[in-house]
Amino acid sequence: MSDHVSTTPEIVYDNDGNPHEVVDFNDDYTASKLGFWLFLFTELMLFGSLFLVFSFFFYRMSEAFVASSQELSFLLGGINTIILLISTYFMGMALINLKDNEIKSCRKKIYITIALASLFLIVKLIEWSIEINHGIYPDSELLNTREYGVILFFGLYFTMTGFHGIHIIVGIGLMLWVLRKIRKEEVNSKKYVVFENIALYWDLVHLVWVFLFPLFYIIGRGV
């Protein structure tokens, strides 16, 4: 048996049939995208199951859910919706700037997205503080005196918006991390799959809120 190791470069072909030498499997764009889409699928399963639970109990206890929704601040929920919509725009523009090698503009827009994400958390904390000061929080003495449907509504509200808030915090951390990689030129106009995946993650964060907002804030206004 020979110990000879072949030095012949491995060749792969893109969708157009053009040959490319495999240099580093860590730069495999297709595998990186596929892996991240699988991760996003698990996130959709997590939030999807919570949406199903909400839908089931809303069907069973519609009146209690509608009455509870009217106690939430539609104004603060609406402000946060606008904040996330604007942040998604800046994230998308930052990715376009990176692909166009406009690094300064890219970093500026990422910082704006971070600022908007932080503002979202501040608004949400203000909203939670108002509710907690009114004695409305999981297992509170006041909430436990209310009917079962109201308890369920606010339990789901704090759980689902809490999970979403954690995803916002993770998103901020990822954006700070990719800024560092851009500064080190590990992410650039030729190697951008990492930032592209982070932008996809931020789209998911925005999409989840687009469903949370009407479920919790609008159902009490449409009746």
C-alpha positions in Angstrom: 0.0 0.0 0.0 1.5 3.4 -1.0 1.8 6.3 1.4 1.8 8.7 -1.5 -0.6 11.6 -1.0 -2.0 13.1 -4.2 -1.4 16.8 -4.7 -3.8 17.1 -7.6 -6.2 19.9 -6.8 -9.9 19.0 -6.4 -12.2 20.7 -8.9 -15.8 21.5 -8.4 -18.2 23.1 -10.9 -20.7 25.9 -10.4 -24.2 26.1 -11.8 -22.9 27.5 -15.0 -20.4 24.6 -15.5 -17.3 26.7 -14.7 -14.6 24.8 -12.9 -13.2 26.0 -9.5 -10.4 24.6 -7.3 -11.5 23.7 -3.8 -9.3 25.6 -1.5 -11.1 25.6 1.8 -14.4 23.8 2.6 -15.1 26.6 5.1 -15.8 28.9 2.1 -18.4 26.6 0.7 -21.2 29.1 0.0 -23.9 26.5 -0.8 -23.2 24.4 2.4 -23.2 27.6 4.5 -26.6 28.7 3.2 -28.1 25.2 3.5 -26.9 24.8 7.1 -28.3 28.2 8.0 -31.7 27.5 6.3 -31.9 24.4 8.4 -31.3 26.5 11.5 -34.0 28.9 10.5 -36.4 26.0 10.0 -35.9 25.0 13.6 -36.6 28.6 14.7 -39.8 28.5 12.6 -40.8 25.3 14.4 -40.2 26.9 17.8 -42.3 30.0 17.1 -44.8 28.1 14.9 -45.6 25.8 17.8 -46.2 28.8 20.0 -48.5 30.4 17.4 -50.5 27.1 17.2 -50.9 27.1 21.0 -52.1 30.7 20.9 -54.5 29.9 18.0 -56.0 27.0 19.9 -56.7 28.9 23.1 -57.9 32.0 21.2 -60.5 29.7 19.6 -61.5 28.3 23.0 -61.4 31.6 24.9 -61.9 34.4 22.3 -63.7 36.9 24.6 -61.0 36.7 27.3 -58.2 37.1 24.7 -59.9 40.1 23.0 -60.5 41.8 26.4 -56.9 41.2 27.4 -55.6 42.5 24.2 -57.3 45.8 24.9 -55.1 46.2 28.0 -51.9 46.3 25.9 -50.4 49.5 24.6 -51.3 49.6 20.9 -49.1 52.7 20.5 -45.9 51.2 21.9 -46.5 48.0 20.0 -47.0 50.0 16.8 -43.8 52.0 17.4 -41.8 48.9 17.8 -43.3 47.5 14.6 -42.1 50.6 12.7 -38.7 50.4 14.4 -38.2 46.8 13.2 -39.4 47.6 9.7 -36.9 50.4 9.4 -34.1 48.3 10.9 -34.7 45.6 8.3 -34.3 48.1 5.5 -30.9 49.3 6.9 -29.8 45.7 7.3 -30.7 44.9 3.7 -28.9 48.1 2.5 -25.8 47.2 4.5 -25.6 43.8 2.8 -25.9 45.5 -0.6 -23.2 48.0 0.3 -20.9 45.1 1.4 -21.4 43.3 -1.9 -20.6 46.6 -3.7 -17.4 47.0 -1.6 -18.8 50.1 0.0 -17.4 49.1 3.4 -17.8 52.5 5.2 -21.5 52.7 4.2 -22.0 49.1 5.2 -20.6 49.5 8.7 -22.6 52.7 9.2 -25.9 51.0 8.3 -25.1 48.1 10.6 -24.5 50.5 13.5 -27.9 52.1 12.7 -29.5 48.7 12.8 -28.0 48.0 16.1 -29.2 51.3 17.4 -32.8 50.6 16.2 -32.6 47.1 17.7 -31.6 48.6 21.0 -34.4 51.1 20.8 -36.8 48.3 20.2 -35.7 46.6 23.5 -36.0 49.9 25.4 -39.6 50.4 24.2 -40.4 46.8 25.1 -38.9 47.2 28.5 -41.0 50.4 29.1 -44.1 48.5 28.0 -43.3 45.6 30.3 -42.6 48.0 33.2 -46.0 49.6 32.8 -47.7 46.2 32.9 -45.7 45.0 35.8 -46.4 48.2 37.7 -50.1 47.5 37.1 -49.6 44.1 38.7 -49.8 42.2 35.4 -47.0 39.6 35.1 -46.8 35.8 35.2 -48.1 34.4 38.6 -48.8 37.8 40.0 -51.3 38.1 42.8 -53.6 40.3 40.7 -53.3 38.2 37.5 -54.1 35.0 39.4 -57.5 36.6 40.5 -58.5 37.0 36.8 -60.3 34.4 34.7 -58.3 31.5 33.2 -58.4 32.9 29.6 -56.8 36.2 30.8 -54.1 34.3 32.7 -53.3 32.3 29.5 -53.2 35.4 27.3 -50.7 37.2 29.4 -48.7 34.0 30.0 -48.3 33.6 26.2 -47.7 37.3 25.8 -44.8 37.4 28.2 -43.4 34.1 26.9 -43.6 34.9 23.2 -42.4 38.5 23.3 -39.7 37.4 25.8 -38.4 34.8 23.3 -38.5 37.4 20.6 -36.6 39.8 22.8 -33.9 37.2 23.3 -33.6 36.9 19.6 -33.2 40.6 19.3 -30.3 40.5 21.8 -28.7 37.6 19.9 -29.0 39.6 16.7 -27.3 42.6 18.2 -24.4 40.3 19.3 -24.2 38.9 15.8 -24.0 42.3 14.3 -21.2 43.4 16.6 -19.4 40.2 15.7 -19.7 40.7 12.0 -18.5 44.3 12.4 -15.3 43.0 13.9 -14.9 40.5 11.0 -15.4 43.3 8.5 -12.8 45.4 10.2 -10.4 42.4 10.0 -11.4 42.0 6.4 -12.5 38.4 7.1 -15.9 39.5 5.7 -15.7 41.5 2.5 -17.3 41.9 -1.0 -16.0 38.5 -2.0 -16.7 36.6 1.2 -20.0 37.7 2.6 -22.0 34.6 3.3 -21.6 35.1 7.1 -23.2 38.6 6.9 -25.8 37.3 4.4 -26.9 34.7 7.0 -27.1 37.3 9.7 -29.3 39.4 7.4 -31.5 36.4 6.9 -31.7 35.9 10.7 -32.8 39.5 11.1 -35.5 39.0 8.5 -36.8 36.1 10.6 -36.8 38.3 13.7 -38.8 41.0 11.8 -41.1 38.4 10.4 -41.9 36.9 13.8 -42.9 40.3 15.1 -45.1 40.9 12.1 -47.2 38.0 13.4 -46.9 38.8 17.1 -48.1 42.4 16.7 -51.6 41.6 15.3 -52.0 38.5 17.5 -51.5 40.5 20.7 -52.3 44.1 19.9 -54.9 44.2 17.1 -57.4 41.4 18.0 -58.8 43.6 20.7 -59.2 46.6 18.3 -61.0 44.7 15.5 -64.1 43.7 17.5 
